[in-house]
């Protein structure tokens, strides 16, 4: 499967579509289909971006 989060870069904000209770997260890194995100209510999580399409937040 292709990298569903290739456009994400450090500093961008995202939501996890299957974990709404984690709140808003900030991308820390995006390397080799592994996106590290620091979520407000969950902490740092490494996501396999070939399996989960994070939802970018563009409204600040």
LOMI-199797 format. One record per atom (N, C-alpha, C, O): residue in one letter; x, y, z. Coordinates in steps of 0.001 Angstrom, whole numbers, padded with zeros to 6 digits, always signed. Example, Ala and Ser with C-alpha at 12.3 -4.5 7.8 and 13.67 -1.06 7.14 Angstrom:
BEGIN
a+013190-005690+007800 a+012300-004500+007800 a+013200-003300+007800 a+014236-003319+008465 s+012850-002250+007080 s+013670-001060+007140 s+012900+000030+007870 s+013409+001138+008039 
***
This chain:
BEGIN
x+000850-001183+000000 x+000000+000000+000000 x+000895+001246+000000 x+001989+001228+000563 x+000436+002293-000615 x+001223+003526-000687 x+001203+004280+000634 x+000369+004014+001501 x+002123+005216+000777 x+002214+006042+001974 x+001090+007071+001943 x+001113+008002+001138 x+000117+006899+002812 x-001067+007754+002821 x-000807+009124+003430 x-001643+010021+003320 x+000343+009292+004069 x+000649+010534+004772 x+001904+011213+004239 x+002574+011936+004975 x+002228+010990+002979 x+003465+011520+002403 x+003550+013041+002477 x+004650+013592+002516 x+002413+013726+002498 x+002425+015194+002520 x+002702+015769+003900 x+002966+016965+004025 x+002646+014944+004936 x+002812+015455+006295 x+004267+015782+006579 x+005171+015033+006209 x+004480+016916+007245 x+005833+017315+007609 x+005840+017766+009075 x+004793+018106+009627 x+007010+017769+009695 x+007095+018183+011099 x+006464+019557+011328 x+006649+020493+010549 x+005719+019639+012418 x+005038+020882+012769 x+003572+020904+012391 x+002797+021671+012964 x+003174+020070+011428 x+001770+020024+011018 x+000930+019373+012119 x+001422+018552+012892 x-000351+019759+012174 x-001277+019183+013139 x-002196+018193+012442 x-002605+018402+011300 x-002521+017091+013157 x-003325+016011+012583 x-004265+015438+013640 x-004110+015668+014840 x-005237+014689+013150 x-006104+013865+013987 x-005963+012428+013523 x-005754+012171+012337 x-006079+011484+014461 x-006087+010058+014105 x-007543+009676+013875 x-008364+009841+014777 x-007889+009165+012684 x-009302+008899+012368 x-009949+007834+013241 x-011169+007841+013407 x-009171+006924+013800 x-009726+005842+014619 x-009591+006092+016116 x-010055+005287+016923 x-008963+007196+016490 x-008736+007500+017904 x-009066+008961+018206 x-008170+009723+018570 x-010314+009366+018066 x-010662+010775+018282 x-010375+011253+019703 x-010169+012447+019921 x-010360+010337+020674 x-010096+010718+022058 x-008634+011110+022299 x-008314+011647+023359 x-007749+010854+021342 x-006345+011255+021475 x-006185+012756+021283 x-005169+013326+021679 x-007170+013396+020684 x-007088+014823+020437 x-006174+015155+019269 x-005792+014293+018478 x-005844+016410+019193 x-004996+016929+018122 x-003543+016528+018388 x-003074+016546+019526 x-002847+016168+017314 x-001447+015802+017446 x-000569+016624+016527 x-001016+017106+015486 x+000685+016780+016919 x+001640+017500+016084 x+002675+016520+015557 x+003281+015763+016315 x+002867+016548+014231 x+003827+015659+013582 x+005234+016038+014032 x+005628+017203+013967 x+005987+015034+014491 x+007371+015226+014911 x+008336+014837+013798 x+009352+015498+013586 x+008005+013746+013081 x+008836+013298+011959 x+008020+012418+011033 x+006975+011890+011415 x+008511+012265+009803 x+007852+011435+008789 x+008963+010813+007942 x+009435+011419+006980 x+009378+009588+008313 x+010507+008928+007670 x+010141+007485+007335 x+009702+006733+008205 x+010323+007104+006073 x+010107+005719+005636 x+008748+005166+006060 x+008665+004068+006610 x+007698+005919+005806 x+006315+005518+006084 x+006033+005350+007572 x+005084+004662+007949 x+006840+005966+008413 x+006603+005985+009855 x+006469+007445+010278 x+007405+008236+010154 x+005283+007781+010779 x+005028+009156+011208 x+004973+009163+012738 x+004167+008458+013345 x+005823+009954+013336 x+005807+010119+014785 x+004997+011366+015093 x+005280+012457+014597 x+003974+011175+015933 x+003058+012266+016272 x+002958+012373+017786 x+002839+011363+018479 x+003004+013581+018289 x+002806+013831+019710 x+001365+014297+019893 x+001037+015445+019591 x+000494+013396+020394 x-000917+013705+020591 x-001133+014330+021964 x-000515+013926+022948 x-002005+015306+022015 x-002297+016048+023244 x-002690+015115+024388 x-002193+015265+025504 x-003581+014151+024121 x-004109+013306+025190 x-003599+011870+025167 x-004121+011023+025893 x-002590+011578+024348 x-002063+010217+024272 x-000549+010179+024384 x+000021+009172+024803 x+000101+011262+024015 x+001561+011282+024028 x+002116+010922+022659 x+001408+010984+021655 x+003387+010547+022628 x+004073+010262+021367 x+003694+008882+020848 x+003765+007888+021571 x+003287+008841+019570 x+002868+007599+018923 x+003533+007522+017552 x+003584+008511+016820 x+004045+006332+017212 x+004597+006100+015875 x+003541+005368+015068 x+003043+004322+015485 x+003198+005925+013904 x+002106+005399+013084 x+002644+004898+011752 x+003425+005576+011085 x+002209+003692+011377 x+002546+003127+010073 x+001635+003802+009053 x+000439+003517+008983 x+002216+004694+008270 x+001386+005497+007373 x+000928+004760+006125 x+000245+005347+005285 x+001287+003486+005982 x+000704+002682+004909 x-000618+002062+005361 x-001353+001492+004555 x-000911+002177+006656 x-002130+001574+007204 x-003146+002592+007712 x-004347+002320+007714 x-002674+003759+008142 x-003559+004763+008720 x-003356+006085+008002 x-002230+006569+007886 x-004442+006665+007522 x-004391+007981+006883 x-004771+009026+007930 x-005947+009198+008248 x-003772+009716+008458 x-004037+010775+009423 x-004769+011920+008735 x-004620+012136+007533 x-005561+012650+009515 x-006362+013747+008966 x-005656+015072+009288 x-005581+015463+010452 x-005143+015761+008269 x-004478+017041+008532 x-005465+018098+009012 x-006622+018114+008592 x-005002+018982+009896 x-005786+020107+010371 x-005160+021353+009785 x-003998+021661+010052 x-005930+022065+008990 x-005404+023258+008304 x-005908+024566+008890 x-005462+025635+008471 x-006830+024511+009853 x-007431+025742+010364 x-006697+026335+011577 x-007186+027272+012208 x-005530+025783+011893 x-004730+026332+012980 x-005094+025742+014270 x-004513+026095+015297 
***
